[in-house]
Structure formats: C-alpha cells, structure tokens
Amino acid sequence: MRTDPRRHARCPMIAQPDEPTTSASAPARRRILGIRVDDVTWPEALDRLERLSAAGGGSIVVTPNPEIVMQARRNPALAAVIDAASLAPADGVGLRWAGRLLGEPVREVVPGSDLVVRLAGRAGPVRQRWFLLGGAPGVAEAAGRALASIGPGLVIAGTYGGSPDAADDEAACRAIERAAPVDVLLVAYGAPGQELWLARNQPRLRVPLAIGVGGTFNFLAGRSRTPPTWARRTNLIWLFRLCTEPWRWRRQLALARFAGAVLAAAARRAAAR
C-alpha cells in the first residue's frame, strides 16, 4: 500500500533530506485546555506533510478546532488520537486567541479545508493518488473532480461513502486497498468519528498520509458555500458558516463553552502568578 519510493525520489514537491528546512523535526506542541495543538506556520505545515508523505510510514493528521478541543476534553480516546498524530495544526482563530491568553502561543491558523486545497495544488505535478472516504452520496465524487481541477495531474484513485461505525470498517478498508497505491487518504466523517476511524484502520492501511477533513468535501462539491476571502483573511470562517447555515447554531454553542473555559483557565493562571 506504500507509495513507490522512486516516484518520491524525483518529485519536486518533496524536500530532499539534505535540504535545509525549519520543520525537519516535530513542531512545537502547545496545550490548549489540556489538548494538543501544534504551533506551525503554513510553510512549516506543508513542508512537514510532504516529508511525512515521502516517509510512507502511515501518518495521521488531525486539525483541532475549538469544538474538537471541547470534545476531546470529554473523550479520552479522541484526545489520545490527537496526542499521537503526526501533525495537529490549529484550525480556528479561537485557538490562537486562547494560546495568547494561556501562554501557549500559536503563530498561525491552518484550516483543514485550505490545507487540502493547497496540498492538491502541489500533488498534481507529481501525479499523487488520493482516495476520498465519506460524504453523502455523490459528494466525494464531486469533491474529487474539484480537487483534480485544482491540481491537474492529481489522480483520484477512488471514493467510498461508508460510515464511522466500526462495523463498516472492513468494507471501507477493502475499497481503499483495491485502489492501491494510495498516497493520501482524506476521511470526512466529522469529529470524533473520522479521528477514531483513522486510529483503528491506519495501522492496517499504512497510507503514507491520512487526514481527517470534516466538512471539506461539502465545500469542494458546492454543497456548502465556500467562505469568501474576507472570512478567510480574518479567520472568521465559523461566523460565515453560521450565517449561511443557521442550523449549525447548536454546534456553535461549543464556541461559547470554549471561550468560558479559556477565560476561567486564564484567570487561574493569573492568580497563580
């Protein structure tokens, strides 16, 4: 299931071992309300992903946001997956705000949806093979077409719906194995389903790079409105999504709980000092 190392050896997108880089080692880890978040910039995140893909060791990437942080505080299994991941960049301006208050600074926000798009642009010239897992009927196929247009040359090796239910793991794994070799696996079951799915199945699949992508397929397929430039530049994607999908208001309550927990932790930190 591993990528042919000869392909990576001549891929311009993969930094060679003797090339200098600021992110050759693991990124600095922060703790936001006890949950791991990596302090990485965009160049550092992309460089690390390329190195992980080249290594072919079966890496897992998660993109924690405030909602996931709150889930992980109540779900030790999810927290363990985040702790063990090869990369966990901050997906949400709330984590950057929290980091400043709690003395755990995060320099840049790296949203998972943008991460997938940037990776697709780099994957096309080297003809990587991607597999898309999850999404409603027809969504993964449409998202695959969008990704292929972003990165001409990118091969969508396959798609499969399935579910995050462990009873469906075998069928999903077989679909991915039939599409081998697969360089990148995108799993869109939402948190915590996608993270727990990866923890159960990546040891078997050993896809070089597996990423939990949440609602990214819906954006790519046009099922959800793509955040405009102003929302991306100001890191207010969450506000745009709330305005365009008001049914999400119950989920957004997690942001209020997150803010309250951060302020309480900041007050305790100040008192201790």
C-alpha positions in Angstrom: 0.0 0.0 0.0 3.0 2.3 0.3 3.9 4.8 -2.4 6.6 3.8 -4.8 9.8 5.4 -3.3 11.2 6.0 -6.8 8.3 8.4 -7.5 9.0 10.4 -4.4 12.8 10.5 -5.2 12.1 12.6 -8.3 9.2 14.6 -7.0 10.0 18.3 -6.9 7.3 18.8 -4.2 9.2 16.6 -1.7 12.1 18.2 0.1 15.3 16.1 -0.1 16.9 15.1 3.2 20.0 17.3 2.7 17.8 20.4 2.0 17.7 22.9 4.9 14.2 23.4 6.5 12.8 24.9 9.6 10.4 22.0 10.2 12.6 18.9 9.8 11.8 17.9 13.4 8.4 17.7 15.0 6.7 21.0 15.5 6.4 22.7 18.9 3.4 21.4 20.8 1.0 23.6 22.8 -1.7 22.6 25.2 -5.0 24.5 24.9 -7.2 23.4 27.8 -5.1 20.3 28.0 -5.4 19.3 24.4 -2.5 19.3 22.0 -2.3 21.9 19.2 0.8 22.3 17.1 2.5 25.7 16.6 3.2 25.7 12.9 3.1 28.3 10.1 1.7 27.4 6.6 5.2 26.8 5.1 6.1 24.6 8.1 2.9 22.6 7.9 3.2 21.9 4.2 6.8 21.0 4.5 6.1 18.5 7.3 3.2 17.0 5.3 5.4 16.5 2.3 8.1 14.8 4.4 5.5 12.6 6.1 4.2 11.6 2.7 7.7 10.8 1.4 8.4 8.7 4.5 5.5 6.5 3.8 5.1 5.4 7.5 1.3 5.7 7.8 0.9 9.1 9.3 -2.3 10.6 10.7 -3.1 14.3 10.6 -5.8 16.0 12.6 -6.8 19.6 12.6 -8.2 20.5 16.0 -10.6 23.5 16.3 -12.3 24.8 19.5 -15.2 22.4 19.0 -12.8 19.4 18.7 -10.9 20.6 21.8 -14.1 20.6 23.8 -15.0 17.2 22.5 -11.5 15.8 23.3 -11.8 17.1 26.9 -14.7 14.8 27.4 -13.5 12.0 25.1 -10.1 10.4 26.2 -10.0 8.3 23.0 -10.1 11.4 20.8 -7.6 13.2 23.0 -5.3 10.2 22.6 -5.6 10.3 18.8 -4.7 14.0 18.7 -1.7 13.3 21.0 -0.4 10.5 18.8 -1.0 12.3 15.4 2.0 13.3 13.2 0.6 16.8 12.9 -2.2 18.8 14.6 -2.2 22.4 13.3 -4.7 24.9 14.7 -7.9 25.1 12.7 -9.6 28.2 14.1 -8.8 31.6 15.3 -10.2 30.7 18.7 -7.2 28.5 19.3 -4.8 31.4 18.6 -6.7 33.7 20.9 -6.7 31.0 23.6 -3.0 30.4 23.1 -2.2 34.1 23.8 -4.2 34.1 27.0 -2.9 30.8 28.3 0.8 31.3 27.5 0.7 28.7 24.7 1.2 30.8 21.6 0.2 29.6 18.1 1.6 31.7 15.4 -0.8 30.8 12.5 -4.2 29.3 11.9 -4.1 26.4 9.4 -7.7 25.5 8.4 -8.1 21.9 7.3 -10.2 22.9 4.2 -7.5 25.2 3.0 -4.8 22.6 3.8 -6.4 20.1 1.4 -6.7 22.6 -1.4 -3.0 23.7 -1.1 -1.9 20.0 -1.0 -3.9 19.3 -4.1 -2.1 22.1 -6.0 1.2 20.5 -5.1 0.1 16.9 -5.6 -0.9 17.4 -9.3 2.5 17.8 -10.9 3.8 14.6 -9.2 0.6 12.7 -10.0 -0.2 11.6 -6.5 -3.1 9.2 -6.0 -5.8 10.3 -3.5 -8.7 8.4 -2.0 -11.8 10.2 -0.6 -13.7 8.4 2.2 -17.0 9.7 3.5 -19.6 12.2 2.5 -23.2 11.9 1.3 -23.9 10.1 -2.0 -22.2 11.9 -4.9 -20.4 14.4 -2.7 -17.0 12.7 -2.6 -17.1 12.2 -6.4 -17.8 15.9 -6.9 -15.1 16.9 -4.4 -12.7 14.6 -6.3 -13.4 16.4 -9.6 -12.8 19.7 -7.9 -9.5 18.6 -6.4 -8.4 17.2 -9.8 -9.1 20.6 -11.4 -7.1 22.4 -8.6 -4.1 20.1 -9.2 -4.0 18.9 -12.8 -2.4 15.5 -12.8 -3.8 14.6 -9.4 -5.3 11.1 -9.6 -8.5 10.4 -7.6 -7.9 6.7 -7.1 -11.3 6.1 -5.6 -14.1 7.2 -3.4 -16.3 5.4 -0.9 -19.1 6.5 1.4 -19.2 4.1 4.3 -19.6 5.4 7.9 -17.5 5.9 11.0 -19.2 2.8 12.6 -16.6 0.2 13.3 -18.9 -2.5 11.8 -18.3 -0.8 8.4 -14.5 -0.7 8.7 -13.8 -3.9 6.7 -15.7 -2.8 3.6 -14.1 0.6 3.6 -10.6 -0.8 4.0 -11.1 -3.2 1.2 -12.3 -0.4 -1.1 -9.1 1.6 -0.3 -6.9 -1.5 -0.7 -8.4 -2.2 -4.1 -7.4 1.3 -5.2 -3.8 0.9 -4.1 -1.4 2.5 -4.3 -2.9 5.5 -2.4 -0.6 8.4 -1.4 -3.2 10.5 0.5 -6.4 9.4 2.2 -9.0 12.0 3.1 -11.6 11.0 5.7 -14.7 13.1 6.0 -16.8 11.7 8.8 -16.6 14.7 11.1 -15.1 14.7 14.6 -14.7 12.5 16.5 -15.8 9.8 14.0 -13.0 10.4 11.5 -10.2 10.6 14.0 -11.3 7.3 15.7 -11.7 5.7 12.3 -8.1 6.6 11.4 -6.8 5.3 14.7 -8.5 1.9 14.1 -7.7 1.5 10.5 -4.5 3.4 9.6 -2.3 0.7 11.2 -3.7 -1.8 8.6 -3.8 0.5 5.6 -0.5 2.3 6.1 -1.4 5.0 3.6 1.5 7.5 3.7 -0.7 10.4 4.7 -4.2 10.2 6.1 -6.1 13.4 7.1 -9.4 13.9 8.8 -11.1 16.7 6.8 -14.6 17.2 8.3 -16.9 19.1 6.0 -14.3 19.8 3.3 -16.0 17.6 0.8 -19.1 19.7 1.0 -17.2 22.9 0.3 -15.4 21.4 -2.7 -18.6 19.8 -4.1 -20.5 23.1 -3.7 -22.9 21.7 -1.1 -21.8 24.3 1.4 -20.9 27.8 0.3 -17.2 28.4 0.2 -16.1 31.1 2.7 -15.2 34.4 0.9 -11.8 36.0 1.0 -12.7 38.3 3.9 -13.7 35.4 6.1 -10.5 33.6 5.3 -8.3 36.6 5.9 -9.9 37.5 9.2 -10.2 33.8 10.3 -14.0 34.2 10.7 -14.9 31.1 8.7 -17.0 30.0 11.7 -19.1 33.2 11.5 -19.7 32.8 7.8 -20.8 29.2 8.2 -23.2 30.2 11.0 -24.7 32.9 8.8 -25.1 30.7 5.8 -26.1 27.5 7.7 -28.1 28.8 10.7 -29.0 25.2 11.6 -25.4 25.0 13.0 -26.2 27.2 15.9 -26.4 24.3 18.4 -22.9 23.2 17.4 -21.7 26.8 17.7 -22.6 26.7 21.4 -19.3 24.8 21.8 -17.5 28.0 21.0 -19.2 29.8 23.9 -18.3 26.9 26.2 -14.7 27.0 24.9 -14.4 30.8 25.5 -15.7 30.4 29.0 -13.3 27.6 29.7 -10.4 29.6 28.3 -11.2 32.7 30.4 -11.5 30.6 33.5 -8.2 28.9 32.9 -6.6 32.3 32.1 -7.9 33.7 35.4 -6.5 30.7 37.3 -3.2 31.2 35.6 -3.1 34.9 36.5 -4.0 34.1 40.1 -1.2 31.5 40.3 1.3 34.0 39.0 
